[in-house]
Amino acid sequence: MKRIVFAFALSLSVLSLSLPATAQFTGPSASPQASTVAAVGNARVGSDVTLTGNVVGHLRDEYFTFRDETGEIRVEIENKTWQGRKVGPEDKVRITGEIERGFGGRYIDVQTLEVLAP
């Protein structure tokens, strides 16, 4: 019985050591990220996206219009993502998030928003 418990504990320890390594991988992804609004139209729903441009309008609630040099798309930015920052249409930002699809078509569920230096 002691051998079984020891073997189980040992295998559990080895397994737990390997888990953080995969979470810290920083290499290329199997699916490329869309990097422009135009590319979002051809990317798979659920794909990650990183866009640089401007938040140019407020639609309703947590929905805004984002614009880059290739077009515009609806984005959902929760209050916690703003982190109390004031951002206007003239401010260049980088957003990262996930491509979603709703009744109004594709949109980006924004996870992070970074205000870039002018």
MARNUDREN-206323 format. One record per atom (N, C-alpha, C): residue number from 1; residue in three letters; atom name; z, y, x. Coordinates in Angstrom, 2 decimals. Example, Ala and Ser with C-alpha at 12.3 -4.5 7.8 and 13.67 -1.06 7.14 Angstrom:
<k=1 | r=ALA | a=N | pz=7.80 | py=-5.69 | px=13.19>
<k=1 | r=ALA | a=CA | pz=7.80 | py=-4.50 | px=12.30>
<k=1 | r=ALA | a=C | pz=7.80 | py=-3.30 | px=13.20>
<k=2 | r=SER | a=N | pz=7.08 | py=-2.25 | px=12.85>
<k=2 | r=SER | a=CA | pz=7.14 | py=-1.06 | px=13.67>
<k=2 | r=SER | a=C | pz=7.87 | py=0.03 | px=12.90>
***
This chain:
<k=1 | r=MET | a=N | pz=0.00 | py=-1.20 | px=0.82>
<k=1 | r=MET | a=CA | pz=0.00 | py=0.00 | px=0.00>
<k=1 | r=MET | a=C | pz=0.00 | py=1.27 | px=0.87>
<k=2 | r=LYS | a=N | pz=0.80 | py=1.21 | px=1.97>
<k=2 | r=LYS | a=CA | pz=0.86 | py=2.37 | px=2.85>
<k=2 | r=LYS | a=C | pz=-0.51 | py=2.64 | px=3.48>
<k=3 | r=ARG | a=N | pz=-1.26 | py=1.59 | px=3.80>
<k=3 | r=ARG | a=CA | pz=-2.58 | py=1.76 | px=4.40>
<k=3 | r=ARG | a=C | pz=-3.54 | py=2.42 | px=3.44>
<k=4 | r=ILE | a=N | pz=-3.45 | py=2.09 | px=2.18>
<k=4 | r=ILE | a=CA | pz=-4.33 | py=2.68 | px=1.17>
<k=4 | r=ILE | a=C | pz=-4.01 | py=4.17 | px=1.01>
<k=5 | r=VAL | a=N | pz=-2.75 | py=4.50 | px=0.92>
<k=5 | r=VAL | a=CA | pz=-2.33 | py=5.90 | px=0.79>
<k=5 | r=VAL | a=C | pz=-2.76 | py=6.68 | px=2.03>
<k=6 | r=PHE | a=N | pz=-2.57 | py=6.09 | px=3.22>
<k=6 | r=PHE | a=CA | pz=-2.97 | py=6.76 | px=4.45>
<k=6 | r=PHE | a=C | pz=-4.48 | py=6.99 | px=4.49>
<k=7 | r=ALA | a=N | pz=-5.25 | py=5.96 | px=4.15>
<k=7 | r=ALA | a=CA | pz=-6.71 | py=6.07 | px=4.15>
<k=7 | r=ALA | a=C | pz=-7.18 | py=7.13 | px=3.16>
<k=8 | r=PHE | a=N | pz=-6.57 | py=7.17 | px=2.00>
<k=8 | r=PHE | a=CA | pz=-6.91 | py=8.17 | px=0.98>
<k=8 | r=PHE | a=C | pz=-6.60 | py=9.57 | px=1.49>
<k=9 | r=ALA | a=N | pz=-5.42 | py=9.76 | px=2.06>
<k=9 | r=ALA | a=CA | pz=-5.02 | py=11.07 | px=2.57>
<k=9 | r=ALA | a=C | pz=-5.93 | py=11.50 | px=3.71>
<k=10 | r=LEU | a=N | pz=-6.29 | py=10.57 | px=4.57>
<k=10 | r=LEU | a=CA | pz=-7.18 | py=10.89 | px=5.69>
<k=10 | r=LEU | a=C | pz=-8.56 | py=11.30 | px=5.20>
<k=11 | r=SER | a=N | pz=-9.12 | py=10.56 | px=4.26>
<k=11 | r=SER | a=CA | pz=-10.46 | py=10.90 | px=3.75>
<k=11 | r=SER | a=C | pz=-10.44 | py=12.22 | px=2.98>
<k=12 | r=LEU | a=N | pz=-9.37 | py=12.49 | px=2.27>
<k=12 | r=LEU | a=CA | pz=-9.23 | py=13.75 | px=1.56>
<k=12 | r=LEU | a=C | pz=-9.15 | py=14.92 | px=2.55>
<k=13 | r=SER | a=N | pz=-8.46 | py=14.73 | px=3.66>
<k=13 | r=SER | a=CA | pz=-8.36 | py=15.77 | px=4.69>
<k=13 | r=SER | a=C | pz=-9.71 | py=16.05 | px=5.32>
<k=14 | r=VAL | a=N | pz=-10.46 | py=15.00 | px=5.64>
<k=14 | r=VAL | a=CA | pz=-11.78 | py=15.17 | px=6.25>
<k=14 | r=VAL | a=C | pz=-12.72 | py=15.87 | px=5.27>
<k=15 | r=LEU | a=N | pz=-12.66 | py=15.50 | px=4.02>
<k=15 | r=LEU | a=CA | pz=-13.50 | py=16.13 | px=3.00>
<k=15 | r=LEU | a=C | pz=-13.17 | py=17.62 | px=2.86>
<k=16 | r=SER | a=N | pz=-11.91 | py=17.97 | px=2.85>
<k=16 | r=SER | a=CA | pz=-11.53 | py=19.38 | px=2.68>
<k=16 | r=SER | a=C | pz=-11.94 | py=20.23 | px=3.89>
<k=17 | r=LEU | a=N | pz=-12.03 | py=19.62 | px=5.06>
<k=17 | r=LEU | a=CA | pz=-12.46 | py=20.37 | px=6.24>
<k=17 | r=LEU | a=C | pz=-13.95 | py=20.70 | px=6.19>
<k=18 | r=SER | a=N | pz=-14.75 | py=19.89 | px=5.54>
<k=18 | r=SER | a=CA | pz=-16.19 | py=20.13 | px=5.50>
<k=18 | r=SER | a=C | pz=-16.59 | py=21.12 | px=4.43>
<k=19 | r=LEU | a=N | pz=-15.79 | py=21.35 | px=3.42>
<k=19 | r=LEU | a=CA | pz=-16.16 | py=22.24 | px=2.33>
<k=19 | r=LEU | a=C | pz=-16.34 | py=23.69 | px=2.75>
<k=20 | r=PRO | a=N | pz=-15.45 | py=24.31 | px=3.51>
<k=20 | r=PRO | a=CA | pz=-15.64 | py=25.71 | px=3.88>
<k=20 | r=PRO | a=C | pz=-16.90 | py=25.96 | px=4.70>
<k=21 | r=ALA | a=N | pz=-17.35 | py=24.99 | px=5.47>
<k=21 | r=ALA | a=CA | pz=-18.53 | py=25.19 | px=6.30>
<k=21 | r=ALA | a=C | pz=-19.76 | py=25.49 | px=5.46>
<k=22 | r=THR | a=N | pz=-19.94 | py=24.83 | px=4.35>
<k=22 | r=THR | a=CA | pz=-21.11 | py=25.09 | px=3.52>
<k=22 | r=THR | a=C | pz=-20.99 | py=26.43 | px=2.81>
<k=23 | r=ALA | a=N | pz=-19.81 | py=26.86 | px=2.51>
<k=23 | r=ALA | a=CA | pz=-19.62 | py=28.13 | px=1.81>
<k=23 | r=ALA | a=C | pz=-19.88 | py=29.32 | px=2.73>
<k=24 | r=GLN | a=N | pz=-19.86 | py=29.12 | px=4.03>
<k=24 | r=GLN | a=CA | pz=-20.03 | py=30.21 | px=4.97>
<k=24 | r=GLN | a=C | pz=-21.43 | py=30.26 | px=5.56>
<k=25 | r=PHE | a=N | pz=-22.36 | py=29.46 | px=5.06>
<k=25 | r=PHE | a=CA | pz=-23.72 | py=29.43 | px=5.59>
<k=25 | r=PHE | a=C | pz=-24.40 | py=30.78 | px=5.37>
<k=26 | r=THR | a=N | pz=-25.01 | py=31.32 | px=6.42>
<k=26 | r=THR | a=CA | pz=-25.65 | py=32.63 | px=6.33>
<k=26 | r=THR | a=C | pz=-27.14 | py=32.58 | px=6.61>
<k=27 | r=GLY | a=N | pz=-27.72 | py=31.39 | px=6.72>
<k=27 | r=GLY | a=CA | pz=-29.14 | py=31.24 | px=7.01>
<k=27 | r=GLY | a=C | pz=-30.00 | py=31.45 | px=5.78>
<k=28 | r=PRO | a=N | pz=-31.29 | py=31.15 | px=5.91>
<k=28 | r=PRO | a=CA | pz=-32.23 | py=31.39 | px=4.81>
<k=28 | r=PRO | a=C | pz=-31.96 | py=30.49 | px=3.61>
<k=29 | r=SER | a=N | pz=-32.28 | py=30.99 | px=2.46>
<k=29 | r=SER | a=CA | pz=-32.09 | py=30.26 | px=1.22>
<k=29 | r=SER | a=C | pz=-33.34 | py=29.44 | px=0.91>
<k=30 | r=ALA | a=N | pz=-33.16 | py=28.37 | px=0.15>
<k=30 | r=ALA | a=CA | pz=-34.30 | py=27.54 | px=-0.24>
<k=30 | r=ALA | a=C | pz=-35.23 | py=28.30 | px=-1.18>
<k=31 | r=SER | a=N | pz=-34.68 | py=29.23 | px=-1.95>
<k=31 | r=SER | a=CA | pz=-35.51 | py=30.05 | px=-2.83>
<k=31 | r=SER | a=C | pz=-35.44 | py=31.49 | px=-2.37>
<k=32 | r=PRO | a=N | pz=-36.59 | py=32.10 | px=-2.06>
<k=32 | r=PRO | a=CA | pz=-36.57 | py=33.48 | px=-1.55>
<k=32 | r=PRO | a=C | pz=-36.09 | py=34.46 | px=-2.60>
<k=33 | r=GLN | a=N | pz=-35.43 | py=35.52 | px=-2.15>
<k=33 | r=GLN | a=CA | pz=-34.94 | py=36.55 | px=-3.04>
<k=33 | r=GLN | a=C | pz=-36.06 | py=37.54 | px=-3.36>
<k=34 | r=ALA | a=N | pz=-36.08 | py=38.00 | px=-4.61>
<k=34 | r=ALA | a=CA | pz=-36.97 | py=39.09 | px=-4.98>
<k=34 | r=ALA | a=C | pz=-36.41 | py=40.37 | px=-4.36>
<k=35 | r=SER | a=N | pz=-37.29 | py=41.22 | px=-3.85>
<k=35 | r=SER | a=CA | pz=-36.82 | py=42.44 | px=-3.20>
<k=35 | r=SER | a=C | pz=-37.40 | py=43.71 | px=-3.81>
<k=36 | r=THR | a=N | pz=-38.24 | py=43.58 | px=-4.84>
<k=36 | r=THR | a=CA | pz=-38.76 | py=44.74 | px=-5.56>
<k=36 | r=THR | a=C | pz=-38.74 | py=44.44 | px=-7.05>
<k=37 | r=VAL | a=N | pz=-38.80 | py=45.49 | px=-7.84>
<k=37 | r=VAL | a=CA | pz=-38.84 | py=45.33 | px=-9.29>
<k=37 | r=VAL | a=C | pz=-40.07 | py=44.52 | px=-9.69>
<k=38 | r=ALA | a=N | pz=-41.21 | py=44.78 | px=-9.05>
<k=38 | r=ALA | a=CA | pz=-42.43 | py=44.04 | px=-9.36>
<k=38 | r=ALA | a=C | pz=-42.27 | py=42.55 | px=-9.09>
<k=39 | r=ALA | a=N | pz=-41.56 | py=42.19 | px=-8.03>
<k=39 | r=ALA | a=CA | pz=-41.35 | py=40.78 | px=-7.68>
<k=39 | r=ALA | a=C | pz=-40.44 | py=40.07 | px=-8.67>
<k=40 | r=VAL | a=N | pz=-39.59 | py=40.80 | px=-9.35>
<k=40 | r=VAL | a=CA | pz=-38.68 | py=40.19 | px=-10.33>
<k=40 | r=VAL | a=C | pz=-39.47 | py=39.52 | px=-11.45>
<k=41 | r=GLY | a=N | pz=-40.61 | py=40.09 | px=-11.81>
<k=41 | r=GLY | a=CA | pz=-41.43 | py=39.52 | px=-12.88>
<k=41 | r=GLY | a=C | pz=-41.96 | py=38.14 | px=-12.56>
<k=42 | r=ASN | a=N | pz=-42.12 | py=37.83 | px=-11.28>
<k=42 | r=ASN | a=CA | pz=-42.65 | py=36.53 | px=-10.86>
<k=42 | r=ASN | a=C | pz=-41.57 | py=35.55 | px=-10.40>
<k=43 | r=ALA | a=N | pz=-40.34 | py=36.03 | px=-10.29>
<k=43 | r=ALA | a=CA | pz=-39.26 | py=35.19 | px=-9.79>
<k=43 | r=ALA | a=C | pz=-38.64 | py=34.38 | px=-10.94>
<k=44 | r=ARG | a=N | pz=-37.99 | py=33.30 | px=-10.58>
<k=44 | r=ARG | a=CA | pz=-37.36 | py=32.41 | px=-11.54>
<k=44 | r=ARG | a=C | pz=-36.08 | py=33.05 | px=-12.10>
<k=45 | r=VAL | a=N | pz=-35.87 | py=32.91 | px=-13.41>
<k=45 | r=VAL | a=CA | pz=-34.62 | py=33.36 | px=-14.02>
<k=45 | r=VAL | a=C | pz=-33.48 | py=32.60 | px=-13.35>
<k=46 | r=GLY | a=N | pz=-32.43 | py=33.31 | px=-12.99>
<k=46 | r=GLY | a=CA | pz=-31.31 | py=32.71 | px=-12.27>
<k=46 | r=GLY | a=C | pz=-31.39 | py=32.96 | px=-10.78>
<k=47 | r=SER | a=N | pz=-32.52 | py=33.48 | px=-10.30>
<k=47 | r=SER | a=CA | pz=-32.68 | py=33.78 | px=-8.87>
<k=47 | r=SER | a=C | pz=-31.85 | py=34.99 | px=-8.50>
<k=48 | r=ASP | a=N | pz=-31.45 | py=35.01 | px=-7.24>
<k=48 | r=ASP | a=CA | pz=-30.75 | py=36.17 | px=-6.70>
<k=48 | r=ASP | a=C | pz=-31.77 | py=37.25 | px=-6.36>
<k=49 | r=VAL | a=N | pz=-31.31 | py=38.50 | px=-6.39>
<k=49 | r=VAL | a=CA | pz=-32.19 | py=39.62 | px=-6.12>
<k=49 | r=VAL | a=C | pz=-31.41 | py=40.70 | px=-5.40>
<k=50 | r=THR | a=N | pz=-32.08 | py=41.39 | px=-4.48>
<k=50 | r=THR | a=CA | pz=-31.54 | py=42.57 | px=-3.81>
<k=50 | r=THR | a=C | pz=-32.59 | py=43.65 | px=-3.90>
<k=51 | r=LEU | a=N | pz=-32.25 | py=44.76 | px=-4.53>
<k=51 | r=LEU | a=CA | pz=-33.20 | py=45.85 | px=-4.75>
<k=51 | r=LEU | a=C | pz=-32.63 | py=47.15 | px=-4.21>
<k=52 | r=THR | a=N | pz=-33.51 | py=48.00 | px=-3.71>
<k=52 | r=THR | a=CA | pz=-33.12 | py=49.34 | px=-3.25>
<k=52 | r=THR | a=C | pz=-33.92 | py=50.35 | px=-4.05>
<k=53 | r=GLY | a=N | pz=-33.21 | py=51.31 | px=-4.64>
<k=53 | r=GLY | a=CA | pz=-33.85 | py=52.33 | px=-5.46>
<k=53 | r=GLY | a=C | pz=-32.81 | py=53.25 | px=-6.08>
<k=54 | r=ASN | a=N | pz=-33.04 | py=53.64 | px=-7.34>
<k=54 | r=ASN | a=CA | pz=-32.16 | py=54.59 | px=-8.01>
<k=54 | r=ASN | a=C | pz=-31.84 | py=54.14 | px=-9.42>
<k=55 | r=VAL | a=N | pz=-30.61 | py=54.38 | px=-9.84>
<k=55 | r=VAL | a=CA | pz=-30.22 | py=54.19 | px=-11.24>
<k=55 | r=VAL | a=C | pz=-30.58 | py=55.51 | px=-11.92>
<k=56 | r=VAL | a=N | pz=-31.59 | py=55.48 | px=-12.81>
<k=56 | r=VAL | a=CA | pz=-32.16 | py=56.72 | px=-13.33>
<k=56 | r=VAL | a=C | pz=-31.79 | py=57.04 | px=-14.77>
<k=57 | r=GLY | a=N | pz=-31.16 | py=56.10 | px=-15.47>
<k=57 | r=GLY | a=CA | pz=-30.80 | py=56.40 | px=-16.85>
<k=57 | r=GLY | a=C | pz=-29.80 | py=55.42 | px=-17.41>
<k=58 | r=HIS | a=N | pz=-29.05 | py=55.89 | px=-18.41>
<k=58 | r=HIS | a=CA | pz=-28.07 | py=55.05 | px=-19.11>
<k=58 | r=HIS | a=C | pz=-28.67 | py=54.68 | px=-20.46>
<k=59 | r=LEU | a=N | pz=-28.76 | py=53.39 | px=-20.75>
<k=59 | r=LEU | a=CA | pz=-29.33 | py=52.92 | px=-22.01>
<k=59 | r=LEU | a=C | pz=-28.27 | py=52.79 | px=-23.09>
<k=60 | r=ARG | a=N | pz=-27.25 | py=51.97 | px=-22.83>
<k=60 | r=ARG | a=CA | pz=-26.12 | py=51.78 | px=-23.74>
<k=60 | r=ARG | a=C | pz=-25.08 | py=50.94 | px=-23.04>
<k=61 | r=ASP | a=N | pz=-23.86 | py=51.06 | px=-23.46>
<k=61 | r=ASP | a=CA | pz=-22.76 | py=50.27 | px=-22.90>
<k=61 | r=ASP | a=C | pz=-22.87 | py=50.16 | px=-21.38>
<k=62 | r=GLU | a=N | pz=-23.08 | py=48.95 | px=-20.87>
<k=62 | r=GLU | a=CA | pz=-23.16 | py=48.72 | px=-19.43>
<k=62 | r=GLU | a=C | pz=-24.60 | py=48.51 | px=-18.95>
<k=63 | r=TYR | a=N | pz=-25.57 | py=48.95 | px=-19.75>
<k=63 | r=TYR | a=CA | pz=-26.98 | py=48.78 | px=-19.41>
<k=63 | r=TYR | a=C | pz=-27.58 | py=50.11 | px=-18.95>
<k=64 | r=PHE | a=N | pz=-28.35 | py=50.03 | px=-17.84>
<k=64 | r=PHE | a=CA | pz=-28.94 | py=51.20 | px=-17.22>
<k=64 | r=PHE | a=C | pz=-30.39 | py=50.89 | px=-16.85>
<k=65 | r=THR | a=N | pz=-31.15 | py=51.92 | px=-16.52>
<k=65 | r=THR | a=CA | pz=-32.50 | py=51.75 | px=-16.00>
<k=65 | r=THR | a=C | pz=-32.46 | py=51.96 | px=-14.50>
<k=66 | r=PHE | a=N | pz=-33.02 | py=50.99 | px=-13.77>
<k=66 | r=PHE | a=CA | pz=-33.12 | py=51.05 | px=-12.32>
<k=66 | r=PHE | a=C | pz=-34.59 | py=51.21 | px=-11.95>
<k=67 | r=ARG | a=N | pz=-34.88 | py=52.05 | px=-10.96>
<k=67 | r=ARG | a=CA | pz=-36.25 | py=52.30 | px=-10.54>
<k=67 | r=ARG | a=C | pz=-36.37 | py=52.17 | px=-9.02>
<k=68 | r=ASP | a=N | pz=-37.43 | py=51.47 | px=-8.60>
<k=68 | r=ASP | a=CA | pz=-37.80 | py=51.52 | px=-7.19>
<k=68 | r=ASP | a=C | pz=-39.26 | py=51.93 | px=-7.12>
<k=69 | r=GLU | a=N | pz=-39.89 | py=51.84 | px=-5.94>
<k=69 | r=GLU | a=CA | pz=-41.26 | py=52.32 | px=-5.79>
<k=69 | r=GLU | a=C | pz=-42.28 | py=51.47 | px=-6.54>
<k=70 | r=THR | a=N | pz=-41.87 | py=50.29 | px=-7.07>
<k=70 | r=THR | a=CA | pz=-42.82 | py=49.41 | px=-7.76>
<k=70 | r=THR | a=C | pz=-42.65 | py=49.39 | px=-9.28>
<k=71 | r=GLY | a=N | pz=-41.60 | py=50.02 | px=-9.80>
<k=71 | r=GLY | a=CA | pz=-41.41 | py=50.03 | px=-11.25>
<k=71 | r=GLY | a=C | pz=-39.96 | py=50.20 | px=-11.68>
<k=72 | r=GLU | a=N | pz=-39.73 | py=49.90 | px=-12.96>
<k=72 | r=GLU | a=CA | pz=-38.40 | py=50.04 | px=-13.55>
<k=72 | r=GLU | a=C | pz=-37.98 | py=48.72 | px=-14.19>
<k=73 | r=ILE | a=N | pz=-36.65 | py=48.51 | px=-14.24>
<k=73 | r=ILE | a=CA | pz=-36.10 | py=47.33 | px=-14.90>
<k=73 | r=ILE | a=C | pz=-34.71 | py=47.68 | px=-15.44>
<k=74 | r=ARG | a=N | pz=-34.35 | py=47.00 | px=-16.50>
<k=74 | r=ARG | a=CA | pz=-33.01 | py=47.17 | px=-17.08>
<k=74 | r=ARG | a=C | pz=-32.01 | py=46.41 | px=-16.22>
<k=75 | r=VAL | a=N | pz=-30.86 | py=47.02 | px=-15.98>
<k=75 | r=VAL | a=CA | pz=-29.80 | py=46.39 | px=-15.20>
<k=75 | r=VAL | a=C | pz=-28.49 | py=46.48 | px=-15.98>
<k=76 | r=GLU | a=N | pz=-27.66 | py=45.47 | px=-15.80>
<k=76 | r=GLU | a=CA | pz=-26.32 | py=45.48 | px=-16.40>
<k=76 | r=GLU | a=C | pz=-25.32 | py=45.69 | px=-15.27>
<k=77 | r=ILE | a=N | pz=-24.60 | py=46.81 | px=-15.32>
<k=77 | r=ILE | a=CA | pz=-23.62 | py=47.13 | px=-14.29>
<k=77 | r=ILE | a=C | pz=-22.27 | py=47.31 | px=-14.99>
<k=78 | r=GLU | a=N | pz=-21.35 | py=46.37 | px=-14.74>
<k=78 | r=GLU | a=CA | pz=-20.03 | py=46.45 | px=-15.35>
<k=78 | r=GLU | a=C | pz=-19.21 | py=47.56 | px=-14.71>
<k=79 | r=ASN | a=N | pz=-18.21 | py=48.05 | px=-15.43>
<k=79 | r=ASN | a=CA | pz=-17.37 | py=49.14 | px=-14.93>
<k=79 | r=ASN | a=C | pz=-16.74 | py=48.82 | px=-13.58>
<k=80 | r=LYS | a=N | pz=-16.30 | py=47.57 | px=-13.39>
<k=80 | r=LYS | a=CA | pz=-15.65 | py=47.20 | px=-12.13>
<k=80 | r=LYS | a=C | pz=-16.62 | py=47.29 | px=-10.95>
<k=81 | r=THR | a=N | pz=-17.92 | py=47.11 | px=-11.20>
<k=81 | r=THR | a=CA | pz=-18.92 | py=47.18 | px=-10.13>
<k=81 | r=THR | a=C | pz=-19.10 | py=48.61 | px=-9.64>
<k=82 | r=TRP | a=N | pz=-18.94 | py=49.59 | px=-10.53>
<k=82 | r=TRP | a=CA | pz=-19.07 | py=50.99 | px=-10.13>
<k=82 | r=TRP | a=C | pz=-17.95 | py=51.40 | px=-9.17>
<k=83 | r=GLN | a=N | pz=-16.79 | py=50.77 | px=-9.27>
<k=83 | r=GLN | a=CA | pz=-15.62 | py=51.06 | px=-8.42>
<k=83 | r=GLN | a=C | pz=-15.25 | py=52.54 | px=-8.43>
<k=84 | r=GLY | a=N | pz=-15.40 | py=53.20 | px=-9.57>
<k=84 | r=GLY | a=CA | pz=-15.01 | py=54.59 | px=-9.71>
<k=84 | r=GLY | a=C | pz=-15.95 | py=55.59 | px=-9.04>
<k=85 | r=ARG | a=N | pz=-17.06 | py=55.14 | px=-8.48>
<k=85 | r=ARG | a=CA | pz=-17.99 | py=56.04 | px=-7.79>
<k=85 | r=ARG | a=C | pz=-18.87 | py=56.77 | px=-8.79>
<k=86 | r=LYS | a=N | pz=-19.20 | py=57.99 | px=-8.46>
<k=86 | r=LYS | a=CA | pz=-20.15 | py=58.79 | px=-9.24>
<k=86 | r=LYS | a=C | pz=-21.52 | py=58.62 | px=-8.60>
<k=87 | r=VAL | a=N | pz=-22.49 | py=58.16 | px=-9.40>
<k=87 | r=VAL | a=CA | pz=-23.84 | py=57.92 | px=-8.89>
<k=87 | r=VAL | a=C | pz=-24.81 | py=58.60 | px=-9.84>
<k=88 | r=GLY | a=N | pz=-25.69 | py=59.44 | px=-9.29>
<k=88 | r=GLY | a=CA | pz=-26.69 | py=60.13 | px=-10.09>
<k=88 | r=GLY | a=C | pz=-28.08 | py=59.61 | px=-9.80>
<k=89 | r=PRO | a=N | pz=-29.08 | py=60.04 | px=-10.57>
<k=89 | r=PRO | a=CA | pz=-30.45 | py=59.59 | px=-10.37>
<k=89 | r=PRO | a=C | pz=-31.02 | py=59.90 | px=-8.98>
<k=90 | r=GLU | a=N | pz=-30.47 | py=60.88 | px=-8.31>
<k=90 | r=GLU | a=CA | pz=-30.95 | py=61.25 | px=-6.97>
<k=90 | r=GLU | a=C | pz=-30.34 | py=60.39 | px=-5.86>
<k=91 | r=ASP | a=N | pz=-29.31 | py=59.59 | px=-6.18>
<k=91 | r=ASP | a=CA | pz=-28.63 | py=58.77 | px=-5.18>
<k=91 | r=ASP | a=C | pz=-29.34 | py=57.44 | px=-4.98>
<k=92 | r=LYS | a=N | pz=-29.70 | py=57.12 | px=-3.74>
<k=92 | r=LYS | a=CA | pz=-30.33 | py=55.84 | px=-3.40>
<k=92 | r=LYS | a=C | pz=-29.23 | py=54.78 | px=-3.34>
<k=93 | r=VAL | a=N | pz=-29.47 | py=53.64 | px=-4.01>
<k=93 | r=VAL | a=CA | pz=-28.50 | py=52.56 | px=-4.04>
<k=93 | r=VAL | a=C | pz=-29.18 | py=51.23 | px=-3.70>
<k=94 | r=ARG | a=N | pz=-28.37 | py=50.27 | px=-3.28>
<k=94 | r=ARG | a=CA | pz=-28.82 | py=48.89 | px=-3.11>
<k=94 | r=ARG | a=C | pz=-27.99 | py=48.04 | px=-4.05>
<k=95 | r=ILE | a=N | pz=-28.68 | py=47.30 | px=-4.92>
<k=95 | r=ILE | a=CA | pz=-27.99 | py=46.44 | px=-5.86>
<k=95 | r=ILE | a=C | pz=-28.32 | py=44.98 | px=-5.53>
<k=96 | r=THR | a=N | pz=-27.35 | py=44.12 | px=-5.75>
<k=96 | r=THR | a=CA | pz=-27.58 | py=42.68 | px=-5.66>
<k=96 | r=THR | a=C | pz=-27.10 | py=42.06 | px=-6.96>
<k=97 | r=GLY | a=N | pz=-27.80 | py=41.05 | px=-7.40>
<k=97 | r=GLY | a=CA | pz=-27.43 | py=40.42 | px=-8.64>
<k=97 | r=GLY | a=C | pz=-28.30 | py=39.22 | px=-8.93>
<k=98 | r=GLU | a=N | pz=-28.35 | py=38.86 | px=-10.21>
<k=98 | r=GLU | a=CA | pz=-29.08 | py=37.67 | px=-10.65>
<k=98 | r=GLU | a=C | pz=-30.04 | py=38.05 | px=-11.76>
<k=99 | r=ILE | a=N | pz=-31.24 | py=37.49 | px=-11.72>
<k=99 | r=ILE | a=CA | pz=-32.23 | py=37.74 | px=-12.76>
<k=99 | r=ILE | a=C | pz=-31.82 | py=36.99 | px=-14.02>
<k=100 | r=GLU | a=N | pz=-31.73 | py=37.70 | px=-15.13>
<k=100 | r=GLU | a=CA | pz=-31.37 | py=37.12 | px=-16.42>
<k=100 | r=GLU | a=C | pz=-32.48 | py=37.43 | px=-17.42>
<k=101 | r=ARG | a=N | pz=-32.45 | py=36.74 | px=-18.56>
<k=101 | r=ARG | a=CA | pz=-33.41 | py=37.01 | px=-19.61>
<k=101 | r=ARG | a=C | pz=-32.64 | py=37.14 | px=-20.93>
<k=102 | r=GLY | a=N | pz=-32.92 | py=38.22 | px=-21.67>
<k=102 | r=GLY | a=CA | pz=-32.29 | py=38.45 | px=-22.96>
<k=102 | r=GLY | a=C | pz=-33.34 | py=38.80 | px=-23.99>
<k=103 | r=PHE | a=N | pz=-32.89 | py=39.29 | px=-25.14>
<k=103 | r=PHE | a=CA | pz=-33.81 | py=39.65 | px=-26.22>
<k=103 | r=PHE | a=C | pz=-34.79 | py=40.74 | px=-25.78>
<k=104 | r=GLY | a=N | pz=-34.35 | py=41.64 | px=-24.89>
<k=104 | r=GLY | a=CA | pz=-35.21 | py=42.73 | px=-24.43>
<k=104 | r=GLY | a=C | pz=-36.02 | py=42.38 | px=-23.20>
<k=105 | r=GLY | a=N | pz=-36.07 | py=41.11 | px=-22.81>
<k=105 | r=GLY | a=CA | pz=-36.81 | py=40.71 | px=-21.62>
<k=105 | r=GLY | a=C | pz=-35.90 | py=40.50 | px=-20.43>
<k=106 | r=ARG | a=N | pz=-36.50 | py=40.52 | px=-19.26>
<k=106 | r=ARG | a=CA | pz=-35.73 | py=40.29 | px=-18.03>
<k=106 | r=ARG | a=C | pz=-34.88 | py=41.51 | px=-17.68>
<k=107 | r=TYR | a=N | pz=-33.74 | py=41.21 | px=-17.08>
<k=107 | r=TYR | a=CA | pz=-32.87 | py=42.26 | px=-16.56>
<k=107 | r=TYR | a=C | pz=-32.08 | py=41.69 | px=-15.39>
<k=108 | r=ILE | a=N | pz=-31.42 | py=42.57 | px=-14.66>
<k=108 | r=ILE | a=CA | pz=-30.62 | py=42.16 | px=-13.51>
<k=108 | r=ILE | a=C | pz=-29.14 | py=42.31 | px=-13.87>
<k=109 | r=ASP | a=N | pz=-28.39 | py=41.22 | px=-13.72>
<k=109 | r=ASP | a=CA | pz=-26.93 | py=41.26 | px=-13.86>
<k=109 | r=ASP | a=C | pz=-26.39 | py=41.62 | px=-12.48>
<k=110 | r=VAL | a=N | pz=-26.01 | py=42.88 | px=-12.31>
<k=110 | r=VAL | a=CA | pz=-25.64 | py=43.41 | px=-10.99>
<k=110 | r=VAL | a=C | pz=-24.23 | py=42.97 | px=-10.62>
<k=111 | r=GLN | a=N | pz=-24.10 | py=42.39 | px=-9.42>
<k=111 | r=GLN | a=CA | pz=-22.81 | py=41.96 | px=-8.90>
<k=111 | r=GLN | a=C | pz=-22.22 | py=42.96 | px=-7.92>
<k=112 | r=THR | a=N | pz=-23.08 | py=43.59 | px=-7.11>
<k=112 | r=THR | a=CA | pz=-22.62 | py=44.61 | px=-6.17>
<k=112 | r=THR | a=C | pz=-23.56 | py=45.80 | px=-6.19>
<k=113 | r=LEU | a=N | pz=-23.00 | py=46.96 | px=-5.97>
<k=113 | r=LEU | a=CA | pz=-23.76 | py=48.21 | px=-5.91>
<k=113 | r=LEU | a=C | pz=-23.27 | py=48.96 | px=-4.68>
<k=114 | r=GLU | a=N | pz=-24.19 | py=49.30 | px=-3.80>
<k=114 | r=GLU | a=CA | pz=-23.86 | py=50.02 | px=-2.57>
<k=114 | r=GLU | a=C | pz=-24.62 | py=51.34 | px=-2.58>
<k=115 | r=VAL | a=N | pz=-23.89 | py=52.45 | px=-2.44>
<k=115 | r=VAL | a=CA | pz=-24.53 | py=53.76 | px=-2.34>
<k=115 | r=VAL | a=C | pz=-24.95 | py=53.96 | px=-0.90>
<k=116 | r=LEU | a=N | pz=-26.24 | py=54.22 | px=-0.69>
<k=116 | r=LEU | a=CA | pz=-26.78 | py=54.39 | px=0.65>
<k=116 | r=LEU | a=C | pz=-26.71 | py=55.85 | px=1.07>
<k=117 | r=ALA | a=N | pz=-26.59 | py=56.08 | px=2.37>
<k=117 | r=ALA | a=CA | pz=-26.54 | py=57.45 | px=2.88>
<k=117 | r=ALA | a=C | pz=-27.87 | py=58.13 | px=2.61>
<k=118 | r=PRO | a=N | pz=-27.84 | py=59.42 | px=2.23>
<k=118 | r=PRO | a=CA | pz=-29.09 | py=60.14 | px=1.93>
<k=118 | r=PRO | a=C | pz=-29.98 | py=60.32 | px=3.14>
***
